[in-house]
């Protein structure tokens, strides 16, 4: 028997159209079962003085388990704003409570099993950051031009979008 996922499947997500207009609200389970349900998420790229911070996702996550991802990512809950979700996720996943991240923009990420309207943020900080189990099982700083081997598909899209603002515009190669 497999252990339960680390996320509640009844979490309420904001469902939007391709122009990011609110259509209604659905559960995590419903959104992840139907790739046509575009739901809001946030991704925070953390740039430290030594390079970019990445998180290792729990093997119990319901998408890309065990993969590396940008430092912090998550879904926008209910009527929460992108900025509110980014601050909440930084606390939940990195134990961070410093200045708020900078909003770089919003992109549509269309993956095989999920479609998200992702608010992309940038945080320039050396922390402190803490490993917040069970969702995140590893944190590592990668120097400029070095990328984790198993990077989530959404992480690649976020880094490509944010690349011009990060570490001289370098983005991870496709593998």
C-alpha angles and dihedrals in degrees: 000000000000120000116255118268116265092237129072110245092210095062110130117239129191110244116209141177125245089276091055094251114150114253099172143286132291136173124263089249092054094046093048092047094054119046090195090070103090109205132181124257139164132224121192118198110204117206114194129184088261100045140284122334116227131187128219109225120228117261084235095063115117093229129040093354113199094008126127117250139176111293096273135009138157147136128286108245120226111299095354117129123238090250093050091049092049092054092045093048092049088057095044098045105029105020087237121155104165131108117331120262124253116255109233097181144282127278136184111238112196113191131170095262104021142031121205137180097219125202104209119209136182126212121187105199144122090216133189091247125181131201105249109200139230100029095040117042100175143022125196137167114224117200121237112297095013118108135184114263097231104043118168116252090240090050090056091051092048093049091048089053094045095037097103090060097044130081097325096320097289115153130189118267120243114258 
